[in-house]
């Protein structure tokens, strides 16, 4: 029997709304992405939201999106605007970005 083929690579761009700044959301997102071996970035935005772009296997990105809907224990997520795209392969790791 052969190995299961790798999941299709994809890109997730998400904006997380709610009480998501000042509650370690970026750090928890970084940890979640590292556990899933995703690449990309996460950043606080001027309007109080958190923005993230992540690339990896589509199944792992679904898991990552589930995390974004919950966030760390002290966060309160109202909604997540998610946009799926084709992976570009432009990232080598996942990091906190300052925009």
GROMACS elastic network, one bead per residue, 0.5 to 0.9 nm:
[ bonds ]
;  ai    aj funct       b0    kb
    2     5     6  0.85517   500
    3     6     6  0.87615   500
    4     7     6  0.87349   500
    5     8     6  0.87767   500
    6     9     6  0.84043   500
    6    57     6  0.74508   500
    7    56     6  0.85786   500
    7    57     6  0.50220   500
    7    58     6  0.61458   500
    7    59     6  0.67319   500
    7    60     6  0.86633   500
    8    56     6  0.80662   500
    8    57     6  0.54282   500
    8    58     6  0.57941   500
    8    59     6  0.82531   500
    9    55     6  0.69998   500
    9    56     6  0.51267   500
    9    58     6  0.57253   500
    9    59     6  0.89695   500
    9    86     6  0.74189   500
    9    87     6  0.59254   500
   10    54     6  0.83633   500
   10    55     6  0.56473   500
   10    56     6  0.57208   500
   10    57     6  0.60807   500
   10    58     6  0.54269   500
   10    61     6  0.77166   500
   10    84     6  0.72529   500
   10    85     6  0.62197   500
   10    86     6  0.50258   500
   10    88     6  0.82104   500
   11    40     6  0.89887   500
   11    53     6  0.70470   500
   11    54     6  0.56613   500
   11    56     6  0.67652   500
   11    57     6  0.86050   500
   11    58     6  0.78619   500
   11    61     6  0.78194   500
   11    83     6  0.83271   500
   11    84     6  0.58397   500
   11    86     6  0.55002   500
   11    88     6  0.75613   500
   12    52     6  0.78757   500
   12    53     6  0.56134   500
   12    54     6  0.52546   500
   12    55     6  0.63643   500
   12    56     6  0.87670   500
   12    58     6  0.87855   500
   12    61     6  0.69136   500
   12    62     6  0.89246   500
   12    65     6  0.82532   500
   12    82     6  0.67933   500
   12    83     6  0.58770   500
   12    85     6  0.63170   500
   12    86     6  0.85422   500
   12    87     6  0.84122   500
   13    51     6  0.75505   500
   13    52     6  0.58092   500
   13    54     6  0.66201   500
   13    55     6  0.89261   500
   13    81     6  0.82381   500
   13    82     6  0.58317   500
   13    83     6  0.51557   500
   13    84     6  0.64673   500
   13    85     6  0.77384   500
   14    50     6  0.82056   500
   14    51     6  0.57582   500
   14    52     6  0.53403   500
   14    53     6  0.64576   500
   14    54     6  0.86142   500
   14    65     6  0.82259   500
   14    68     6  0.84859   500
   14    80     6  0.64889   500
   14    81     6  0.54361   500
   14    83     6  0.62368   500
   14    84     6  0.86779   500
   15    49     6  0.65699   500
   15    50     6  0.57126   500
   15    52     6  0.65593   500
   15    79     6  0.84028   500
   15    80     6  0.56516   500
   15    81     6  0.51271   500
   15    82     6  0.66621   500
   15    83     6  0.89725   500
   16    20     6  0.73212   500
   16    49     6  0.55807   500
   16    50     6  0.51141   500
   16    51     6  0.63124   500
   16    52     6  0.82918   500
   16    68     6  0.70438   500
   16    69     6  0.77753   500
   16    77     6  0.69288   500
   16    78     6  0.77872   500
   16    79     6  0.61504   500
   16    81     6  0.65240   500
   16    82     6  0.85918   500
   17    20     6  0.68057   500
   17    48     6  0.75356   500
   17    49     6  0.50590   500
   17    50     6  0.69435   500
   17    76     6  0.84995   500
   17    77     6  0.59140   500
   17    78     6  0.55022   500
   17    79     6  0.53151   500
   17    80     6  0.61335   500
   17    81     6  0.81311   500
   18    21     6  0.84340   500
   18    48     6  0.78453   500
   18    49     6  0.69339   500
   18    50     6  0.89767   500
   18    75     6  0.77121   500
   18    76     6  0.55634   500
   18    79     6  0.69474   500
   18    80     6  0.89739   500
   19    22     6  0.80760   500
   19    23     6  0.76620   500
   19    48     6  0.78185   500
   19    49     6  0.80472   500
   19    74     6  0.84837   500
   19    75     6  0.55145   500
   19    77     6  0.62704   500
   19    78     6  0.78758   500
   20    23     6  0.61115   500
   20    24     6  0.78527   500
   20    25     6  0.58123   500
   20    26     6  0.84577   500
   20    44     6  0.85483   500
   20    48     6  0.72279   500
   20    49     6  0.64328   500
   20    50     6  0.65741   500
   20    71     6  0.78653   500
   20    72     6  0.88845   500
   20    74     6  0.85365   500
   20    75     6  0.53941   500
   20    76     6  0.64791   500
   20    77     6  0.68008   500
   21    24     6  0.70584   500
   21    25     6  0.64713   500
   21    26     6  0.80608   500
   21    44     6  0.68896   500
   21    45     6  0.89928   500
   21    48     6  0.63536   500
   21    49     6  0.70812   500
   21    50     6  0.72332   500
   21    75     6  0.79849   500
   22    25     6  0.74395   500
   22    75     6  0.86538   500
   23    26     6  0.83934   500
   23    72     6  0.74815   500
   23    73     6  0.83910   500
   23    74     6  0.56748   500
   23    75     6  0.57591   500
   24    27     6  0.53237   500
   24    28     6  0.61341   500
   24    29     6  0.85077   500
   24    71     6  0.89667   500
   24    72     6  0.70567   500
   24    74     6  0.79638   500
   24    75     6  0.80342   500
   25    28     6  0.51898   500
   25    29     6  0.60037   500
   25    30     6  0.85534   500
   25    50     6  0.79479   500
   25    68     6  0.89541   500
   25    71     6  0.62907   500
   25    72     6  0.60690   500
   25    74     6  0.85429   500
   25    75     6  0.69819   500
   26    29     6  0.50068   500
   26    30     6  0.61162   500
   26    31     6  0.86787   500
   26    42     6  0.61521   500
   26    43     6  0.66629   500
   26    44     6  0.75117   500
   26    50     6  0.76218   500
   26    96     6  0.67534   500
   27    30     6  0.50213   500
   27    31     6  0.63057   500
   27    32     6  0.86885   500
   27    42     6  0.88144   500
   27    96     6  0.77037   500
   28    31     6  0.50530   500
   28    32     6  0.61640   500
   28    33     6  0.86002   500
   28    71     6  0.72518   500
   28    72     6  0.61390   500
   29    32     6  0.50393   500
   29    33     6  0.60902   500
   29    34     6  0.84930   500
   29    42     6  0.72166   500
   29    52     6  0.86670   500
   29    64     6  0.83714   500
   29    67     6  0.79305   500
   29    68     6  0.75121   500
   29    71     6  0.75231   500
   29    72     6  0.82917   500
   29    96     6  0.89443   500
   30    33     6  0.51854   500
   30    34     6  0.61066   500
   30    35     6  0.86485   500
   30    41     6  0.78824   500
   30    42     6  0.72837   500
   30    94     6  0.66820   500
   30    95     6  0.64778   500
   30    96     6  0.70318   500
   31    34     6  0.50663   500
   31    35     6  0.61629   500
   31    36     6  0.86692   500
   32    35     6  0.51930   500
   32    36     6  0.63718   500
   32    37     6  0.85877   500
   32    38     6  0.86667   500
   32    64     6  0.68167   500
   32    67     6  0.75257   500
   33    36     6  0.51315   500
   33    37     6  0.59300   500
   33    38     6  0.50765   500
   33    39     6  0.71793   500
   33    40     6  0.84671   500
   33    54     6  0.78338   500
   33    60     6  0.89933   500
   33    61     6  0.88025   500
   33    64     6  0.68646   500
   33    94     6  0.68033   500
   34    38     6  0.61447   500
   34    39     6  0.79924   500
   34    93     6  0.83786   500
   34    94     6  0.69458   500
   35    38     6  0.78696   500
   36    56     6  0.84169   500
   36    60     6  0.61799   500
   36    61     6  0.81927   500
   36    63     6  0.83279   500
   36    64     6  0.76749   500
   37    56     6  0.74412   500
   37    60     6  0.84479   500
   37    93     6  0.82618   500
   37    94     6  0.83675   500
   38    54     6  0.62009   500
   38    55     6  0.56335   500
   38    56     6  0.51374   500
   38    57     6  0.80500   500
   38    60     6  0.78294   500
   38    61     6  0.78295   500
   38    64     6  0.88663   500
   38    93     6  0.71921   500
   38    94     6  0.65694   500
   39    53     6  0.82348   500
   39    54     6  0.54916   500
   39    55     6  0.52531   500
   39    56     6  0.67037   500
   39    89     6  0.85938   500
   39    90     6  0.87426   500
   39    91     6  0.56140   500
   39    92     6  0.60497   500
   39    95     6  0.79892   500
   40    52     6  0.74884   500
   40    53     6  0.53377   500
   40    55     6  0.61464   500
   40    90     6  0.83123   500
   40    91     6  0.56057   500
   40    92     6  0.76240   500
   40    93     6  0.61955   500
   40    95     6  0.65595   500
   40    96     6  0.88368   500
   41    51     6  0.83428   500
   41    52     6  0.55949   500
   41    53     6  0.54969   500
   41    54     6  0.64721   500
   41    91     6  0.86118   500
   41    93     6  0.81733   500
   41    94     6  0.51697   500
   41    96     6  0.55623   500
   41    97     6  0.60183   500
   42    50     6  0.70827   500
   42    51     6  0.57025   500
   42    53     6  0.65983   500
   42    54     6  0.83622   500
   42    94     6  0.79399   500
   42    95     6  0.65234   500
   42    96     6  0.50200   500
   42    97     6  0.57926   500
   42    98     6  0.83904   500
   43    49     6  0.87041   500
   43    50     6  0.56994   500
   43    51     6  0.53599   500
   43    52     6  0.63664   500
   43    95     6  0.88273   500
   43    96     6  0.58675   500
   43    97     6  0.50429   500
   43    98     6  0.57684   500
   43    99     6  0.66608   500
   44    47     6  0.84093   500
   44    48     6  0.69174   500
   44    49     6  0.61529   500
   44    51     6  0.63298   500
   44    52     6  0.88792   500
   44    96     6  0.89133   500
   44    97     6  0.81106   500
   44    98     6  0.71124   500
   44    99     6  0.72897   500
   45    48     6  0.57820   500
   45    49     6  0.54071   500
   45    50     6  0.57314   500
   45    51     6  0.67032   500
   45    98     6  0.85430   500
   45    99     6  0.68664   500
   46    49     6  0.73678   500
   46    99     6  0.83939   500
   47    50     6  0.87898   500
   54    61     6  0.74272   500
   54    64     6  0.86931   500
   54    87     6  0.88366   500
   54    91     6  0.87472   500
   54    94     6  0.77262   500
   55    58     6  0.82456   500
   55    61     6  0.72635   500
   55    86     6  0.88139   500
   55    87     6  0.60356   500
   55    88     6  0.79988   500
   55    89     6  0.74773   500
   55    91     6  0.79158   500
   56    59     6  0.83777   500
   56    60     6  0.67319   500
   56    61     6  0.64498   500
   56    87     6  0.75499   500
   56    89     6  0.88538   500
   57    60     6  0.53861   500
   57    61     6  0.63315   500
   57    62     6  0.88366   500
   58    62     6  0.62559   500
   58    63     6  0.87975   500
   59    62     6  0.51103   500
   59    63     6  0.65559   500
   59    64     6  0.87633   500
   60    63     6  0.50383   500
   60    64     6  0.62044   500
   60    65     6  0.86296   500
   61    65     6  0.60446   500
   61    66     6  0.85552   500
   62    65     6  0.50253   500
   62    66     6  0.63136   500
   62    67     6  0.87789   500
   63    66     6  0.51024   500
   63    67     6  0.64760   500
   63    68     6  0.88518   500
   64    67     6  0.50696   500
   64    68     6  0.63650   500
   64    69     6  0.88944   500
   65    69     6  0.64479   500
   65    70     6  0.89447   500
   65    80     6  0.84826   500
   65    82     6  0.81264   500
   66    69     6  0.52372   500
   66    70     6  0.67711   500
   66    71     6  0.87176   500
   67    70     6  0.51825   500
   67    71     6  0.56433   500
   67    72     6  0.83419   500
   68    71     6  0.51733   500
   68    72     6  0.87658   500
   68    77     6  0.79813   500
   68    80     6  0.72263   500
   69    77     6  0.61469   500
   69    78     6  0.81360   500
   69    79     6  0.69392   500
   69    80     6  0.63668   500
   70    73     6  0.79302   500
   70    75     6  0.76668   500
   70    76     6  0.74944   500
   70    77     6  0.63065   500
   71    74     6  0.79743   500
   71    75     6  0.58564   500
   71    76     6  0.74029   500
   71    77     6  0.69687   500
   72    75     6  0.55487   500
   72    76     6  0.84888   500
   73    76     6  0.81288   500
   77    80     6  0.76014   500
   85    88     6  0.88656   500
   87    90     6  0.82960   500
   88    91     6  0.81338   500
   89    92     6  0.78206   500
   91    94     6  0.74757   500
